[in-house]
């Protein structure tokens, strides 16, 4: 056990997150997403929904301040501006863990699938609600351990 490391983050998941560099993309997906057919690096965080997995990931994962939307949510088919419960929960979790200055954008479902093929890795959850899939872009950590936030 480690202090200040969320226990749902397995050694494999922690290694994955640490191995990523600035600008690399991490997919957080629901249990229906075809992760294994779209990317060779797939990790599991079982027994939790997307929001709980995001809480653990964001506790150690710096978001990219050099882009407008460091988190993208999968759009609901035919309703790109609609937010479902899983989207709303992730917005609340992001604000709670990473701060309220981060913007969350959206991406059409088929384009999400295309992005997944080029992502660094996928983390699957037991999220059963539809469209519970997100893309996180990794940011920069300063030498003192703070997350680099680009002043706008």
C-alpha contacts under 8 A as a table, 3 or more apart, distances in Angstrom:
res1	aa1	res2	aa2	distance
1	X	7	X	7.46
2	X	5	X	5.75
2	X	7	X	7.99
5	X	9	X	7.43
5	X	59	X	7.89
5	X	60	X	7.85
6	X	9	X	5.81
6	X	56	X	5.65
6	X	59	X	7.76
7	X	10	X	7.09
8	X	45	X	6.75
8	X	53	X	7.79
8	X	56	X	7.07
9	X	12	X	7.99
9	X	13	X	5.83
9	X	14	X	6.13
9	X	45	X	7.23
9	X	56	X	6.78
9	X	57	X	7.48
10	X	13	X	5.16
10	X	14	X	6.16
10	X	45	X	7.79
11	X	14	X	5.10
11	X	15	X	6.05
12	X	15	X	5.09
12	X	16	X	6.19
12	X	43	X	7.34
13	X	16	X	5.02
13	X	17	X	6.21
13	X	43	X	6.37
13	X	44	X	7.80
13	X	123	X	7.98
14	X	17	X	5.16
14	X	18	X	6.07
15	X	18	X	5.13
15	X	19	X	5.98
16	X	19	X	5.14
16	X	20	X	6.50
16	X	121	X	7.59
17	X	20	X	5.51
17	X	61	X	7.01
18	X	21	X	7.95
20	X	24	X	6.03
20	X	120	X	7.12
20	X	138	X	7.35
21	X	24	X	5.60
21	X	138	X	6.72
21	X	139	X	7.69
21	X	140	X	7.99
22	X	64	X	7.30
22	X	137	X	7.75
22	X	138	X	5.24
22	X	139	X	4.97
22	X	140	X	5.72
23	X	64	X	6.86
23	X	137	X	5.64
23	X	138	X	5.25
23	X	139	X	6.29
24	X	119	X	6.83
24	X	120	X	5.92
24	X	137	X	5.73
24	X	138	X	5.56
25	X	119	X	4.91
25	X	120	X	5.51
25	X	121	X	7.25
25	X	135	X	6.42
25	X	136	X	5.62
25	X	137	X	4.53
25	X	138	X	6.34
26	X	119	X	5.99
26	X	120	X	5.88
26	X	121	X	5.35
26	X	122	X	5.90
26	X	123	X	7.51
26	X	135	X	5.65
26	X	136	X	5.08
26	X	137	X	6.32
26	X	138	X	7.62
27	X	116	X	6.68
27	X	119	X	6.90
27	X	121	X	6.29
27	X	122	X	4.53
27	X	123	X	6.05
27	X	133	X	7.29
27	X	134	X	5.78
27	X	135	X	4.64
27	X	136	X	6.37
28	X	50	X	7.20
28	X	54	X	7.74
28	X	122	X	6.00
28	X	123	X	4.95
28	X	124	X	6.00
28	X	125	X	7.49
28	X	133	X	5.63
28	X	134	X	5.12
28	X	135	X	6.27
28	X	136	X	7.59
29	X	33	X	6.20
29	X	35	X	7.83
29	X	50	X	7.12
29	X	122	X	7.23
29	X	123	X	6.29
29	X	124	X	4.95
29	X	125	X	6.22
29	X	127	X	7.62
29	X	132	X	6.10
29	X	133	X	4.15
29	X	134	X	6.26
30	X	33	X	5.69
30	X	49	X	7.74
30	X	50	X	6.77
30	X	124	X	5.95
30	X	125	X	5.38
30	X	126	X	6.13
30	X	127	X	4.58
30	X	128	X	6.16
30	X	129	X	7.41
30	X	130	X	7.57
30	X	131	X	7.44
30	X	132	X	5.20
30	X	133	X	5.74
31	X	124	X	6.36
31	X	125	X	5.72
31	X	126	X	5.04
31	X	127	X	5.48
31	X	128	X	5.86
32	X	128	X	7.12
33	X	124	X	7.94
33	X	133	X	7.93
34	X	37	X	5.75
34	X	38	X	6.60
35	X	38	X	5.36
35	X	39	X	6.30
35	X	42	X	6.73
35	X	122	X	6.65
35	X	124	X	7.30
36	X	39	X	5.80
36	X	40	X	6.59
36	X	41	X	7.99
36	X	42	X	6.47
37	X	40	X	7.78
38	X	113	X	7.61
38	X	116	X	6.46
38	X	117	X	5.28
39	X	42	X	6.76
39	X	116	X	6.85
39	X	117	X	5.46
39	X	118	X	7.73
39	X	119	X	7.64
39	X	121	X	6.87
39	X	122	X	7.15
40	X	121	X	7.58
41	X	120	X	7.25
41	X	121	X	4.86
41	X	122	X	6.26
42	X	121	X	5.90
42	X	122	X	4.78
42	X	123	X	5.84
42	X	124	X	7.30
43	X	121	X	7.70
43	X	122	X	6.19
43	X	123	X	4.75
43	X	124	X	6.29
44	X	123	X	5.44
44	X	124	X	4.90
44	X	125	X	6.20
45	X	48	X	6.89
45	X	53	X	6.87
45	X	123	X	6.80
45	X	124	X	6.12
45	X	125	X	5.18
45	X	126	X	7.60
46	X	124	X	7.64
46	X	125	X	5.45
46	X	126	X	5.74
47	X	125	X	7.19
47	X	126	X	5.77
48	X	52	X	5.96
48	X	53	X	6.39
48	X	125	X	6.15
48	X	126	X	5.51
48	X	127	X	6.79
49	X	52	X	5.54
49	X	53	X	6.32
49	X	125	X	5.93
49	X	126	X	5.36
49	X	127	X	4.22
49	X	128	X	7.58
50	X	53	X	5.13
50	X	54	X	6.00
50	X	86	X	7.26
50	X	90	X	7.42
50	X	125	X	6.17
50	X	126	X	7.46
50	X	127	X	5.50
50	X	132	X	6.58
50	X	133	X	7.74
51	X	54	X	5.01
51	X	55	X	6.15
51	X	86	X	7.14
51	X	89	X	6.03
51	X	90	X	5.18
51	X	93	X	6.45
52	X	55	X	5.05
52	X	56	X	6.55
53	X	56	X	5.28
53	X	57	X	6.18
53	X	125	X	7.12
54	X	57	X	4.96
54	X	58	X	5.77
54	X	90	X	7.19
54	X	93	X	7.19
54	X	94	X	7.70
55	X	58	X	5.39
55	X	59	X	6.25
55	X	93	X	6.07
55	X	94	X	7.37
55	X	97	X	6.57
56	X	59	X	5.27
56	X	60	X	7.32
57	X	60	X	5.79
57	X	61	X	5.80
58	X	61	X	4.72
58	X	62	X	6.91
58	X	63	X	8.00
58	X	94	X	7.38
58	X	97	X	6.39
58	X	98	X	6.63
59	X	97	X	6.34
59	X	98	X	7.57
61	X	138	X	6.87
61	X	139	X	7.92
62	X	138	X	5.75
62	X	139	X	5.02
62	X	140	X	6.48
62	X	141	X	6.80
62	X	147	X	5.84
63	X	70	X	5.94
63	X	71	X	7.97
63	X	136	X	7.13
63	X	137	X	5.98
63	X	138	X	4.91
63	X	139	X	4.50
63	X	140	X	7.55
63	X	147	X	7.76
64	X	67	X	6.28
64	X	70	X	5.39
64	X	137	X	5.69
64	X	138	X	5.11
64	X	139	X	3.46
64	X	140	X	6.65
64	X	149	X	7.86
65	X	68	X	7.32
65	X	70	X	6.99
65	X	139	X	6.38
65	X	148	X	6.99
65	X	149	X	5.23
65	X	150	X	5.42
66	X	139	X	7.74
66	X	149	X	7.83
66	X	150	X	6.20
67	X	70	X	6.17
68	X	103	X	6.73
69	X	72	X	6.46
69	X	102	X	7.40
69	X	103	X	5.25
69	X	104	X	5.33
69	X	105	X	5.35
70	X	102	X	7.30
70	X	103	X	6.93
70	X	104	X	6.72
70	X	105	X	7.90
70	X	135	X	7.83
70	X	136	X	5.80
70	X	137	X	5.05
70	X	138	X	7.54
71	X	103	X	7.08
71	X	104	X	4.91
71	X	105	X	6.27
71	X	134	X	6.74
71	X	135	X	5.46
71	X	136	X	4.65
71	X	137	X	6.45
72	X	104	X	5.53
72	X	105	X	4.61
72	X	106	X	4.76
72	X	107	X	6.26
72	X	134	X	5.48
72	X	135	X	5.04
72	X	136	X	6.77
73	X	87	X	6.96
73	X	104	X	7.09
73	X	105	X	6.28
73	X	106	X	4.69
73	X	107	X	6.19
73	X	131	X	7.98
73	X	132	X	7.74
73	X	133	X	6.09
73	X	134	X	4.51
73	X	135	X	6.58
74	X	106	X	5.87
74	X	107	X	5.29
74	X	108	X	6.07
74	X	109	X	5.61
74	X	112	X	6.51
74	X	131	X	5.76
74	X	132	X	7.13
74	X	133	X	5.53
74	X	134	X	6.01
75	X	79	X	7.02
75	X	80	X	5.00
75	X	81	X	7.41
75	X	82	X	7.67
75	X	106	X	5.82
75	X	107	X	5.61
75	X	108	X	5.09
75	X	109	X	5.92
75	X	131	X	6.87
76	X	79	X	5.23
76	X	80	X	5.64
76	X	82	X	6.86
76	X	83	X	7.85
76	X	108	X	7.65
76	X	109	X	7.39
76	X	131	X	6.27
77	X	80	X	6.72
77	X	108	X	7.50
77	X	109	X	7.00
79	X	82	X	5.49
80	X	106	X	7.52
80	X	108	X	7.20
83	X	86	X	7.96
83	X	87	X	5.62
83	X	88	X	6.34
84	X	87	X	5.37
84	X	88	X	6.33
85	X	88	X	5.08
85	X	89	X	6.10
86	X	89	X	5.12
86	X	90	X	6.24
86	X	129	X	6.96
86	X	131	X	7.80
86	X	132	X	5.80
87	X	90	X	5.21
87	X	91	X	6.37
87	X	132	X	6.93
88	X	91	X	5.17
88	X	92	X	6.41
89	X	92	X	5.14
89	X	93	X	6.12
90	X	93	X	4.92
90	X	94	X	6.00
91	X	94	X	5.17
91	X	95	X	6.33
91	X	104	X	7.34
92	X	95	X	5.24
92	X	96	X	6.17
93	X	96	X	5.02
93	X	97	X	6.06
94	X	97	X	5.36
94	X	98	X	5.37
94	X	99	X	6.57
94	X	100	X	7.35
94	X	102	X	7.68
95	X	98	X	5.54
95	X	99	X	4.35
95	X	100	X	4.38
95	X	101	X	7.60
95	X	102	X	7.46
96	X	99	X	5.94
96	X	100	X	7.44
98	X	102	X	7.70
99	X	102	X	6.75
107	X	111	X	6.51
107	X	112	X	6.01
108	X	111	X	5.36
108	X	112	X	6.09
109	X	112	X	4.93
109	X	113	X	6.45
110	X	113	X	5.13
110	X	114	X	6.53
111	X	114	X	4.98
111	X	115	X	6.23
112	X	115	X	5.11
112	X	116	X	6.23
113	X	116	X	5.10
113	X	117	X	6.86
114	X	117	X	5.55
114	X	118	X	7.32
115	X	118	X	5.47
115	X	119	X	6.22
116	X	119	X	4.98
116	X	122	X	7.66
119	X	122	X	7.45
127	X	132	X	6.63
128	X	132	X	7.63
129	X	132	X	6.03
139	X	147	X	7.39
139	X	148	X	7.16
140	X	147	X	6.04
140	X	148	X	5.37
141	X	144	X	7.95
141	X	145	X	5.79
141	X	146	X	5.74
141	X	147	X	4.61
141	X	148	X	5.63
142	X	145	X	5.26
142	X	146	X	5.32
142	X	147	X	6.03
142	X	148	X	5.94
143	X	146	X	7.46
